[in-house]
Amino acid sequence: MSKRPSLIGGLSLPGASPAAPVPDTAAEAERSPVSRKPRPDVVHTSVYLPKEVHRRLREIAFTRDVKVHDVIMEGIDAALQRHGHPSVDALKPERKR
């Protein structure tokens, strides 16, 4: 079942520049250009956290002036090392410039 067309999508206001077309299907959205560089050495994943855990991670990140991602990566690094694996930095492939 496809999405219903937007009622205001086809409107044009005087003096306004035409808007970029919106993809009609998910397949078209996947083919649209992405501004990010492809990174074959990185896997995207999601983490589901209780709200209070997320709030505290944000608080830690804010007080240290870093991103929540950095705090989470520290935890991943600690878990790897606790189980006898190399650190995150040691496992990262060297980036070519």
Secondary structure, DSSP 8 states (H G I E B T S, - for coil): ------SSTT---TT--------SSHHHHHHS--SS---TT---------HHHHHHHHHHHHHHTS-HHHHHHHHHHHHHHHTT---HHHHS-----
